[in-house]
Amino acid sequence: MAEPYGRVRRPYRGVEDVRNHALATLAAGVVLTMSCVLGPGGVVAAVLAGRALGTVEDDPGHAGALLRWGWSAVAVNLMVIAAGAVAFVVAGLGGAWTGS
């Protein structure tokens, strides 16, 4: 099915592809959660990946949709971390930690 601007949405090739994708999402979510750096996005990704692993046999399409949401949670988490780092640097350059 063609989408605007000539992009084509490729379906998953099979249950194994969805399962592998779910395992990758689960690993990313666990790493973000265990790193204690704004873990909520990692927790959401891990939960969605776990649910996708549970439904992959019955409904690979729904599992794929859960994985898209999981990766979105990871992306939002990383954007929040980047914004915090930028704010920290800007505050430091502005003299926030000079003590006066």
C-alpha positions as a Python dict, from the first residue, in 0.01 Angstrom:
ca = {
    (1, 'M'): (0, 0, 0),
    (2, 'A'): (155, 328, -111),
    (3, 'E'): (160, 623, 124),
    (4, 'P'): (210, 993, 48),
    (5, 'Y'): (545, 1091, -104),
    (6, 'G'): (608, 742, -237),
    (7, 'R'): (681, 572, 96),
    (8, 'V'): (576, 212, 112),
    (9, 'R'): (483, 48, 439),
    (10, 'R'): (645, -292, 457),
    (11, 'P'): (469, -554, 663),
    (12, 'Y'): (666, -783, 887),
    (13, 'R'): (785, -1091, 704),
    (14, 'G'): (679, -1328, 976),
    (15, 'V'): (638, -1405, 1341),
    (16, 'E'): (1014, -1442, 1388),
    (17, 'D'): (1077, -1085, 1268),
    (18, 'V'): (822, -948, 1513),
    (19, 'R'): (965, -1160, 1795),
    (20, 'N'): (1319, -1037, 1722),
    (21, 'H'): (1197, -678, 1709),
    (22, 'A'): (1017, -729, 2040),
    (23, 'L'): (1333, -865, 2200),
    (24, 'A'): (1532, -564, 2078),
    (25, 'T'): (1267, -328, 2218),
    (26, 'L'): (1266, -517, 2546),
    (27, 'A'): (1645, -492, 2571),
    (28, 'A'): (1641, -118, 2502),
    (29, 'G'): (1366, -65, 2760),
    (30, 'V'): (1549, -266, 3026),
    (31, 'V'): (1878, -84, 2961),
    (32, 'L'): (1707, 255, 2990),
    (33, 'T'): (1524, 147, 3304),
    (34, 'M'): (1829, 0, 3475),
    (35, 'S'): (2047, 298, 3390),
    (36, 'C'): (1830, 507, 3627),
    (37, 'V'): (1820, 789, 3373),
    (38, 'L'): (1460, 895, 3343),
    (39, 'G'): (1334, 539, 3350),
    (40, 'P'): (962, 586, 3277),
    (41, 'G'): (1015, 567, 2901),
    (42, 'G'): (1217, 252, 2944),
    (43, 'V'): (952, 97, 3168),
    (44, 'V'): (681, 173, 2912),
    (45, 'A'): (891, 26, 2632),
    (46, 'A'): (967, -288, 2834),
    (47, 'V'): (601, -341, 2924),
    (48, 'L'): (485, -291, 2565),
    (49, 'A'): (755, -525, 2436),
    (50, 'G'): (650, -787, 2688),
    (51, 'R'): (291, -759, 2577),
    (52, 'A'): (401, -782, 2215),
    (53, 'L'): (595, -1100, 2293),
    (54, 'G'): (280, -1242, 2447),
    (55, 'T'): (60, -1165, 2145),
    (56, 'V'): (305, -1226, 1860),
    (57, 'E'): (181, -1579, 1789),
    (58, 'D'): (-186, -1483, 1771),
    (59, 'D'): (-173, -1137, 1615),
    (60, 'P'): (161, -1021, 1468),
    (61, 'G'): (3, -700, 1337),
    (62, 'H'): (-109, -592, 1683),
    (63, 'A'): (228, -691, 1827),
    (64, 'G'): (395, -470, 1564),
    (65, 'A'): (173, -177, 1665),
    (66, 'L'): (273, -227, 2029),
    (67, 'L'): (637, -223, 1927),
    (68, 'R'): (596, 103, 1738),
    (69, 'W'): (458, 258, 2058),
    (70, 'G'): (744, 103, 2255),
    (71, 'W'): (1007, 257, 2030),
    (72, 'S'): (821, 588, 2050),
    (73, 'A'): (853, 573, 2430),
    (74, 'V'): (1227, 509, 2394),
    (75, 'A'): (1260, 805, 2155),
    (76, 'V'): (1071, 1039, 2389),
    (77, 'N'): (1288, 921, 2676),
    (78, 'L'): (1606, 996, 2481),
    (79, 'M'): (1476, 1339, 2376),
    (80, 'V'): (1406, 1427, 2741),
    (81, 'I'): (1759, 1318, 2836),
    (82, 'A'): (1904, 1530, 2553),
    (83, 'A'): (1696, 1833, 2653),
    (84, 'G'): (1811, 1796, 3014),
    (85, 'A'): (2174, 1779, 2904),
    (86, 'V'): (2135, 2091, 2691),
    (87, 'A'): (1965, 2276, 2978),
    (88, 'F'): (2247, 2172, 3213),
    (89, 'V'): (2514, 2302, 2974),
    (90, 'V'): (2328, 2626, 2906),
    (91, 'A'): (2279, 2687, 3278),
    (92, 'G'): (2647, 2620, 3339),
    (93, 'L'): (2751, 2860, 3067),
    (94, 'G'): (2518, 3117, 3216),
    (95, 'G'): (2699, 3102, 3548),
    (96, 'A'): (2446, 2904, 3748),
    (97, 'W'): (2716, 2721, 3943),
    (98, 'T'): (2958, 3004, 4015),
    (99, 'G'): (2834, 3045, 4371),
    (100, 'S'): (2757, 3416, 4358),
}
